[in-house]
Amino acid sequence: MPSLKEYKAKLASLKNTRKMTKTMKMVSASKLYKTMDAQRKASSMAEQLKKMISNLAGSIDTTSNPLFQQRENPRRILVLLITSDKGLCAGFNNNLIKFAARWMEAPARRNQEIVMSCCGRRGQLFFRSRKTIHRFYDGVTQKPGYHHAEEIGLDLRREFTSGDFDEVYLAYNHFINPISQKPVIEKILPIEPDEITPAAGAIQSNYLLEPSREVLLERLVPMTVNFKVYYALLENAAGENGARMTAMDNATTNASKLIDLYTLLRNRARQAAITKELIEIISGAEALKS
């Protein structure tokens, strides 16, 4: 049986661990609420952008815009994988990494060359010895900003329009709630015409535009790629903070249970030690009487 000193050391360690995990849970909760607020604003902005483009796109010729050009038998595929930089968030990164690995190994992509770009160290560390890492964007997942999405979106559009890649995909964790995130892989380039063309029966207004409709669309259509990247970064940040908050809450609960258990064991050990000392004292007194 461990000594009282060992029990005290164990209890002190567990109490420090519980204090740390509880603090990390509170920090993650605060970050989660801020990220969810930014996520709602970005979603509203993306919806308004989509409506604006839809209203302007009544006569757009998608074949003239390089971002709409569909490639026959795509051979080179670029996958932008968004994970976290840090761990301690349960299976948040592992679930996405395994999902992306299965997707890339599917029979439909057996004859394709898949190259990866990574946001977040966890994905980059896993795939750097398994796939070609085209680009690594460091420090963009902790506090994602729209300027990060603009930089990444510019690289993706440039590499697609130059013909370096035939298709571009986005892999990230879709945030459902703090305890549930769903791995998602979606194609962002080429842009599907259905994404911007107005629905059948939609009312088209005649506006006087300056600059022209075509110039506006040339500026607005690339923004859809930026917003998809930005929204994915926010989804990843929200999912990371939610997963870490849940993991730290579970760790705090487990630490509390262990503290209760070791407190009980320490008290039993102390009681046994006291009982043993009393027996020795009584035995000695009885021996002196005789």
C-alpha positions in Angstrom: 0.0 0.0 0.0 1.4 3.5 -0.8 2.4 5.7 2.0 0.6 8.8 3.2 3.4 10.9 1.6 2.8 9.3 -1.8 -0.9 9.9 -1.5 -0.4 13.6 -0.6 1.9 14.0 -3.6 -0.6 12.3 -5.9 -3.4 14.5 -4.6 -1.4 17.7 -5.1 -0.6 16.7 -8.7 -4.2 15.9 -9.4 -5.4 19.2 -8.0 -2.9 21.1 -10.1 -4.1 19.2 -13.2 -7.7 19.9 -12.4 -6.9 23.6 -12.0 -5.1 23.7 -15.4 -7.8 21.8 -17.3 -10.6 24.0 -15.8 -8.7 27.1 -16.9 -8.2 25.7 -20.4 -11.9 24.9 -20.6 -12.8 28.5 -19.7 -10.4 29.9 -22.2 -11.7 27.6 -24.9 -15.3 28.6 -24.1 -14.4 32.3 -24.4 -12.7 31.7 -27.8 -15.6 29.6 -29.0 -18.2 32.3 -28.4 -16.0 34.9 -30.2 -15.5 32.5 -33.2 -19.1 31.7 -33.4 -20.0 35.4 -33.5 -17.5 35.9 -36.4 -18.9 32.8 -38.1 -22.4 34.2 -38.0 -21.2 37.5 -39.5 -19.2 35.8 -42.2 -22.2 33.6 -43.1 -24.4 36.6 -43.4 -21.9 38.4 -45.5 -21.4 35.4 -47.8 -25.1 35.1 -48.3 -25.4 38.8 -49.3 -22.5 38.4 -51.7 -24.1 35.4 -53.3 -27.4 37.3 -53.7 -25.5 40.2 -55.3 -23.7 38.0 -57.7 -26.9 36.1 -58.5 -28.6 39.4 -59.4 -25.7 40.5 -61.6 -25.2 37.1 -63.3 -28.3 37.1 -65.5 -26.2 37.3 -68.7 -22.8 36.1 -67.5 -20.9 33.8 -69.8 -19.3 31.3 -67.5 -17.2 29.9 -70.2 -15.3 33.2 -70.5 -14.2 33.2 -66.8 -11.3 30.9 -66.1 -12.6 30.1 -62.6 -15.6 28.3 -64.2 -13.6 26.2 -66.6 -14.3 22.5 -66.1 -11.3 20.3 -67.0 -11.9 16.9 -68.7 -10.4 14.0 -66.9 -8.7 16.0 -64.1 -5.3 14.6 -63.3 -3.7 17.0 -60.8 -5.8 17.7 -57.6 -4.9 20.2 -54.9 -6.4 19.6 -51.4 -6.3 22.4 -48.9 -6.4 20.7 -45.5 -7.4 22.8 -42.4 -6.5 21.4 -39.0 -5.4 23.0 -35.7 -1.9 23.9 -34.6 -2.2 22.4 -31.2 -3.6 19.2 -29.6 -5.6 18.5 -26.5 -8.8 18.6 -28.5 -9.7 14.8 -28.5 -10.2 13.3 -32.0 -10.8 16.7 -33.7 -7.8 16.5 -36.0 -7.5 12.7 -36.2 -11.1 12.3 -37.5 -10.5 14.8 -40.3 -7.0 13.4 -41.2 -8.4 9.8 -41.4 -11.4 11.0 -43.5 -9.1 12.9 -45.9 -6.8 9.9 -46.2 -9.7 7.6 -47.1 -11.0 10.1 -49.6 -7.6 10.4 -51.3 -7.2 6.6 -51.4 -10.6 6.0 -53.0 -10.6 4.0 -56.3 -12.0 7.0 -58.2 -8.8 9.0 -57.5 -6.4 6.1 -58.1 -5.1 7.7 -61.4 -5.0 11.2 -60.0 -2.0 13.0 -58.6 -3.1 14.6 -55.3 -1.0 17.4 -53.8 -1.7 19.0 -50.5 -1.6 22.4 -49.0 -2.0 22.6 -45.2 -3.3 25.1 -42.7 -2.4 23.9 -39.2 0.6 22.0 -38.0 -1.3 18.8 -37.1 -2.2 18.0 -40.7 1.2 19.0 -42.0 3.0 16.8 -39.5 0.9 13.8 -40.5 1.0 14.1 -44.3 4.5 15.5 -44.8 5.9 12.0 -45.1 2.9 10.6 -47.0 2.0 13.3 -49.6 3.6 16.2 -51.4 3.1 19.3 -49.3 2.7 22.1 -51.8 2.3 25.0 -49.4 2.1 25.3 -45.6 0.3 28.3 -44.1 1.5 28.7 -40.6 -0.3 30.6 -37.9 -3.6 31.1 -39.7 -5.9 28.7 -37.7 -5.5 30.1 -34.2 -7.1 33.5 -35.0 -8.3 33.4 -38.6 -8.8 36.7 -40.3 -10.1 37.6 -43.7 -6.6 38.7 -44.8 -5.5 35.1 -44.3 -8.3 33.9 -46.6 -7.4 36.5 -49.2 -3.8 35.3 -49.3 -4.8 31.6 -49.5 -7.6 32.3 -52.0 -5.2 34.2 -54.3 -2.8 31.3 -54.3 -5.5 28.8 -55.1 -7.0 30.9 -57.9 -3.5 31.6 -59.4 -2.5 27.9 -59.4 -5.9 26.8 -60.8 -6.0 29.4 -63.6 -2.4 28.7 -64.6 -3.2 25.1 -65.1 -1.0 23.7 -62.3 -4.1 22.0 -60.9 -7.3 20.8 -62.5 -9.4 20.9 -59.4 -9.1 22.4 -55.9 -10.8 20.9 -52.8 -11.2 22.1 -49.3 -11.0 19.7 -46.3 -12.1 20.9 -42.9 -14.3 20.1 -39.9 -17.8 21.4 -40.2 -18.9 22.8 -36.8 -22.2 21.4 -35.6 -22.0 22.1 -31.9 -19.3 22.1 -29.2 -19.3 18.3 -28.9 -19.9 17.4 -32.6 -17.8 18.2 -35.7 -18.2 16.6 -39.1 -15.3 16.2 -41.5 -16.1 17.7 -44.9 -14.4 17.8 -48.3 -15.8 20.1 -50.9 -14.7 21.3 -54.3 -14.2 25.1 -54.6 -12.5 25.3 -58.0 -13.7 25.3 -60.7 -16.8 27.1 -59.4 -20.0 25.4 -60.4 -22.3 27.7 -62.5 -25.3 26.6 -60.3 -23.7 28.4 -57.4 -24.2 31.9 -58.9 -26.8 31.6 -61.6 -30.2 32.9 -60.5 -32.9 30.4 -59.7 -35.7 29.9 -62.2 -38.4 32.5 -61.9 -36.1 34.9 -59.9 -36.9 38.5 -60.4 -34.0 40.3 -62.2 -33.8 44.1 -61.6 -32.3 46.4 -64.1 -29.7 48.5 -62.4 -27.5 51.3 -63.7 -24.0 50.0 -62.9 -20.7 51.7 -62.7 -18.4 50.0 -63.4 -20.1 47.6 -65.8 -21.7 44.3 -64.9 -18.8 42.3 -66.3 -16.2 44.3 -64.3 -18.2 43.9 -61.1 -18.5 40.2 -61.6 -14.7 39.9 -62.3 -14.2 41.4 -58.9 -16.9 39.6 -57.0 -16.6 36.1 -58.3 -13.0 35.6 -56.8 -14.4 36.8 -53.5 -16.6 33.7 -53.3 -13.4 31.6 -53.2 -12.0 33.8 -50.4 -15.2 33.6 -48.4 -15.3 29.8 -48.7 -11.8 29.6 -47.3 -12.5 32.2 -44.6 -15.7 30.3 -43.6 -13.8 27.0 -43.5 -11.1 28.6 -41.2 -13.8 29.9 -38.9 -15.6 26.5 -38.9 -12.3 24.9 -38.0 -11.5 27.4 -35.2 -15.0 27.0 -33.7 -14.7 23.2 -33.9 -11.3 23.2 -32.4 -12.3 25.4 -29.4 -15.5 23.4 -28.9 -13.6 20.1 -29.0 -11.0 21.4 -26.6 -13.6 22.8 -24.3 -15.4 19.4 -24.2 -12.1 17.5 -23.8 -11.0 19.8 -20.9 -14.4 19.5 -19.3 -14.1 15.7 -19.4 -10.5 15.9 -18.0 -11.7 18.1 -15.2 -14.5 15.7 -14.3 -12.1 12.7 -14.4 -9.5 14.6 -12.2 -12.3 15.4 -9.7 -13.2 11.7 -9.5 -9.6 10.7 -9.0 -9.2 13.3 -6.3 -12.2 11.8 -4.5 -10.9 8.3 -4.9 -7.3 9.1 -3.7 -8.7 11.2 -0.8 -10.7 8.1 0.3 -7.6 5.9 0.0 -5.5 8.4 1.9 -8.0 8.5 4.7 -8.1 4.7 4.8 -4.3 4.6 4.9 -4.2 7.2 7.7 -6.8 5.3 9.6 -4.8 2.0 9.2 -1.7 3.8 10.4 -3.4 5.2 13.5 -5.0 1.8 14.2 -1.6 0.2 13.9 0.0 2.7 16.3 -2.8 2.2 18.8 -2.3 -1.6 18.7 1.4 -1.2 19.2 0.8 1.2 22.2 -1.8 -1.1 23.8 0.5 -4.2 23.2 3.4 -2.4 24.8 1.3 -1.4 27.8 0.0 -4.9 28.2 3.6 -6.3 28.0 4.7 -3.9 30.8 1.8 -5.0 33.1 2.9 -8.6 32.7 
